[in-house]
Amino acid sequence: MSLAAVSDASTEWWARPRVVGIVVDTPGWFDPFAERLARALNADGDMARCLRDASQIAQCDVVFYLSCLKLTPPETLARSRRNIVVHASSLPKGRGFSPMPWQILEGAQTVPLTVIEAGEGADEGPVLLRDEITFEGWELHDELRHALGCKVVDMCLAFMRAPEPIEGEAQSGETSWYPRRRPADSRLDPYKTIVEQFNLLRICDNERYPAFFELRGHRYALKIEHVGAARED
C-alpha cells in the first residue's frame, strides 16, 4: 500500500479523538463492513458512527463515503475537514459505476483500489492511497464482495492510522468511465460455452440480478453456487 506525501500544514486536529462519519447511502451488502470500520475506529479512540445519508452530517473531522450512489453537494463536504472515497479501480481509469464487476468481466485477476479526496465531480479527487486485490479466478459474487469490503476497511484504517493526515496527488493518465450495470447486463448467450461466460456468471447476484438467457421464446434464470474444490467422484 503506497502513501502519498504528507502535508506540512498544522496537524493538531489529527490527534484523537476525531469525529468520523461513515456514509453508506445504499442499504445492503456494505453495511456490515461500515459497522466493522466504525468499531475499529472507536476501538482506536476515535468517535465514529454510520450514517445513511450525507444530510445527517454535522461537523466532522473525517467523513468516509463508501458504497454511495449520490454525489455530495459542496456545502455538505464543507462541514468536514476531510472527505474520503474508496473506488475499486486505478483512477482516473475506471471512474463510474461497479468498477470491480466490470473489470472481472474483462478478465482481470487483480483489481486496483484507490482512496481519494471527494470533490464536486465523481471520482475526480486527489489520490491518497493505492492498493489492490488479487483473485484466483474461482470466486463468485459473494466472495468478490467480501474481499472488496475487507480491503476497503483496511484502506480506510490505513488512512486514519497514518501519523499525520495524508495529502493527495492529482490524478494523471488516461481517463475512462464505467456505466451503471443493469439487469440486462446479466444476459447469457445460450450458444456460447460456460467457460466463455464464466466471468459473467461470477459477477451475477443470484437474488437481485441473476444470470439469464432466452431460448425458443422463453426466458430462463440461472443461479450459481460455489460448493468447493473439484474432486473425483
Backbone torsions as a table, in degrees:
resi	resn	phi	psi	omega
1	MET	NA	124.2	-176.9
2	SER	-99.3	143.2	-180.0
3	LEU	-106.6	138.4	173.8
4	ALA	-76.7	174.0	-178.4
5	ALA	-63.7	149.0	179.4
6	VAL	-96.0	137.0	-177.5
7	SER	-69.1	149.9	175.0
8	ASP	-91.1	-2.1	-178.0
9	ALA	-68.9	169.2	180.0
10	SER	-56.9	133.9	-177.1
11	THR	-123.3	20.4	-177.7
12	GLU	-59.3	-34.4	-178.3
13	TRP	-66.1	-17.1	-175.4
14	TRP	-75.1	-13.4	179.6
15	ALA	-67.2	141.4	177.4
16	ARG	-71.9	152.3	1.9
17	PRO	-83.8	137.4	175.2
18	ARG	-106.8	145.6	178.5
19	VAL	-86.9	122.3	-172.9
20	VAL	-127.1	130.5	172.8
21	GLY	-108.3	142.7	177.6
22	ILE	-124.0	104.4	-174.4
23	VAL	-97.5	123.8	172.5
24	VAL	-128.4	101.1	-172.4
25	ASP	-87.1	0.2	179.2
26	THR	-121.1	104.8	179.5
27	PRO	-58.5	139.6	178.2
28	GLY	151.8	-136.9	-166.7
29	TRP	-62.1	-31.3	-174.1
30	PHE	-84.1	-12.1	-176.3
31	ASP	-53.0	-46.7	179.9
32	PRO	-62.7	-31.2	179.5
33	PHE	-74.3	-36.3	175.2
34	ALA	-62.4	-41.8	178.5
35	GLU	-66.0	-37.3	176.7
36	ARG	-62.5	-42.6	178.4
37	LEU	-62.6	-44.7	-180.0
38	ALA	-61.1	-42.6	179.6
39	ARG	-62.9	-43.2	-179.0
40	ALA	-64.5	-41.9	179.6
41	LEU	-66.2	-41.2	178.8
42	ASN	-65.8	-36.5	176.3
43	ALA	-65.7	-28.4	177.7
44	ASP	-76.6	-13.0	-179.8
45	GLY	110.1	4.4	176.0
46	ASP	-90.3	177.0	177.9
47	MET	-120.2	93.3	-174.1
48	ALA	-114.5	145.9	173.6
49	ARG	-149.0	152.7	180.0
50	CYS	-87.6	141.9	-179.3
51	LEU	-129.0	148.6	179.8
52	ARG	-92.2	-19.7	-176.8
53	ASP	-148.7	144.1	-179.0
54	ALA	-61.4	-24.2	179.6
55	SER	-64.9	-16.4	180.0
56	GLN	-81.9	-6.4	-176.0
57	ILE	-74.1	129.7	170.0
58	ALA	-99.3	-138.1	175.5
59	GLN	-84.8	123.5	180.0
60	CYS	-129.9	157.0	170.1
61	ASP	-80.7	-46.4	-179.7
62	VAL	-136.2	137.6	171.4
63	VAL	-126.4	129.5	173.6
64	PHE	-99.5	131.1	174.6
65	TYR	-108.6	104.7	-171.4
66	LEU	-125.9	130.5	-176.6
67	SER	55.2	47.3	-179.6
68	CYS	-107.9	141.6	176.7
69	LEU	-102.0	-24.4	-175.8
70	LYS	-89.4	143.7	170.9
71	LEU	-80.3	137.2	-179.0
72	THR	-89.9	128.9	-179.1
73	PRO	-67.1	153.8	-177.4
74	PRO	-56.1	-36.8	-178.0
75	GLU	-66.0	-28.3	175.9
76	THR	-77.1	-42.3	176.7
77	LEU	-58.2	-33.3	-176.8
78	ALA	-68.4	-12.7	179.6
79	ARG	-77.2	-10.0	-175.9
80	SER	-124.5	149.4	176.4
81	ARG	-68.1	-42.3	-177.9
82	ARG	-133.1	136.6	178.8
83	ASN	-125.6	118.6	-165.6
84	ILE	-120.2	137.4	177.1
85	VAL	-127.1	143.4	171.7
86	VAL	-115.2	125.3	-176.3
87	HIS	-124.1	134.8	-173.6
88	ALA	-87.7	59.8	171.2
89	SER	-159.3	171.6	178.0
90	SER	-91.1	81.2	-176.1
91	LEU	-58.5	142.4	13.2
92	PRO	-85.2	0.8	175.8
93	LYS	-74.6	133.2	175.5
94	GLY	83.6	28.9	171.7
95	ARG	-64.4	161.4	174.2
96	GLY	109.8	-144.7	-167.3
97	PHE	-103.1	145.4	172.0
98	SER	46.9	51.0	-174.6
99	PRO	-63.6	-35.9	-179.6
100	MET	-67.1	-49.2	177.6
101	PRO	-57.0	-40.8	179.8
102	TRP	-62.1	-39.9	-179.0
103	GLN	-70.4	-38.0	175.2
104	ILE	-61.4	-42.1	178.8
105	LEU	-62.1	-32.6	177.9
106	GLU	-75.9	-7.6	178.7
107	GLY	100.5	9.5	-178.5
108	ALA	-68.2	136.6	171.9
109	GLN	-96.9	-26.8	178.1
110	THR	-116.9	127.9	-179.4
111	VAL	-112.5	118.1	178.6
112	PRO	-78.0	153.7	173.9
113	LEU	-128.2	144.9	-178.5
114	THR	-131.3	128.3	172.2
115	VAL	-94.8	127.5	-178.5
116	ILE	-131.0	164.7	171.0
117	GLU	-83.9	128.9	180.0
118	ALA	-67.3	143.3	177.6
119	GLY	-137.2	-167.1	-178.4
120	GLU	-71.8	-32.9	178.8
121	GLY	-94.0	151.1	-177.8
122	ALA	-68.2	125.2	172.2
123	ASP	60.7	30.3	-174.7
124	GLU	-108.6	-3.6	-171.4
125	GLY	-74.2	170.3	178.4
126	PRO	-60.6	146.7	-178.6
127	VAL	-84.0	130.8	-179.7
128	LEU	-107.7	-42.2	-178.0
129	LEU	-144.9	151.5	171.9
130	ARG	-133.2	145.9	175.0
131	ASP	-157.2	-172.3	-178.6
132	GLU	-157.8	161.2	173.8
133	ILE	-120.6	132.7	176.2
134	THR	-110.7	128.5	-179.6
135	PHE	-106.0	159.9	179.3
136	GLU	-90.5	-19.0	177.5
137	GLY	108.7	-6.6	178.7
138	TRP	-100.5	-16.4	-172.0
139	GLU	-64.4	139.0	177.1
140	LEU	-102.1	-172.9	-173.3
141	HIS	-48.6	-50.9	-175.3
142	ASP	-67.0	-41.5	179.1
143	GLU	-66.9	-37.8	178.1
144	LEU	-62.7	-45.5	-179.3
145	ARG	-68.1	-37.7	178.9
146	HIS	-62.0	-45.1	179.0
147	ALA	-62.0	-40.6	178.9
148	LEU	-64.5	-46.8	-179.8
149	GLY	-59.3	-43.2	179.1
150	CYS	-62.8	-42.2	-178.3
151	LYS	-68.4	-38.1	177.6
152	VAL	-60.7	-45.6	178.3
153	VAL	-60.1	-45.4	-179.8
154	ASP	-59.4	-42.1	-177.8
155	MET	-70.0	-38.2	176.6
156	CYS	-63.4	-40.9	178.3
157	LEU	-67.1	-37.0	177.0
158	ALA	-61.6	-39.4	177.1
159	PHE	-63.1	-47.5	-175.6
160	MET	-72.5	-25.3	-177.3
161	ARG	-92.6	-0.3	175.7
162	ALA	-62.3	145.3	-177.2
163	PRO	-64.1	-27.1	176.0
164	GLU	-137.5	157.4	-179.5
165	PRO	-60.9	130.3	-178.0
166	ILE	-78.4	131.1	176.6
167	GLU	-100.3	151.0	-171.2
168	GLY	-91.4	165.1	173.8
169	GLU	-118.4	138.2	-177.4
170	ALA	-58.7	141.2	175.8
171	GLN	-64.9	145.0	178.1
172	SER	-144.4	155.5	178.8
173	GLY	109.4	-172.9	-176.7
174	GLU	-70.9	135.5	179.2
175	THR	-101.4	136.1	173.6
176	SER	-139.8	167.5	-171.9
177	TRP	-140.0	131.3	174.5
178	TYR	-97.6	134.5	177.0
179	PRO	-79.5	166.5	175.4
180	ARG	-65.5	134.9	176.9
181	ARG	-77.1	139.5	-178.6
182	ARG	-117.2	162.6	176.8
183	PRO	-53.5	-34.1	-179.3
184	ALA	-64.5	-20.4	179.7
185	ASP	-72.3	-7.6	177.5
186	SER	-93.1	11.7	-178.1
187	ARG	-74.0	130.3	173.4
188	LEU	-97.2	157.4	174.2
189	ASP	-101.4	112.7	-176.0
190	PRO	-63.4	-13.1	-178.3
191	TYR	-97.8	3.0	174.5
192	LYS	-104.9	160.2	-178.4
193	THR	-78.8	165.0	174.5
194	ILE	-61.7	-42.0	-179.2
195	VAL	-58.8	-42.8	-179.0
196	GLU	-64.0	-26.3	-173.3
197	GLN	-116.8	13.7	-174.1
198	PHE	-64.6	-37.8	179.6
199	ASN	-64.1	-33.4	175.1
200	LEU	-66.9	-42.5	177.0
201	LEU	-60.5	-36.6	-177.4
202	ARG	-62.3	-34.3	-173.6
203	ILE	-97.0	-0.5	179.9
204	CYS	-80.4	138.3	177.1
205	ASP	-89.5	117.2	-175.8
206	ASN	-59.1	-26.8	-176.5
207	GLU	-97.6	-47.9	-172.0
208	ARG	-87.3	-40.3	179.0
209	TYR	-146.8	73.4	-177.8
210	PRO	-66.6	156.8	172.8
211	ALA	-63.2	147.8	179.1
212	PHE	-150.4	161.7	170.7
213	PHE	-144.2	160.0	178.7
214	GLU	-117.5	135.3	-177.4
215	LEU	-154.1	132.3	176.5
216	ARG	54.4	39.0	174.8
217	GLY	82.2	10.3	-179.3
218	HIS	-132.6	155.4	178.5
219	ARG	-109.2	137.6	-178.9
220	TYR	-127.5	134.1	176.1
221	ALA	-97.3	142.1	176.9
222	LEU	-120.1	135.5	175.5
223	LYS	-118.4	141.6	-174.8
224	ILE	-122.4	141.2	-179.1
225	GLU	-139.4	135.4	175.3
226	HIS	-85.8	124.9	-176.1
227	VAL	-116.6	9.2	175.2
228	GLY	125.4	-179.8	-179.6
229	ALA	-67.9	152.6	178.2
230	ALA	-64.3	148.2	180.0
231	ARG	-149.0	161.8	177.1
232	GLU	-90.5	125.9	179.1
233	ASP	-88.6	NA	NA
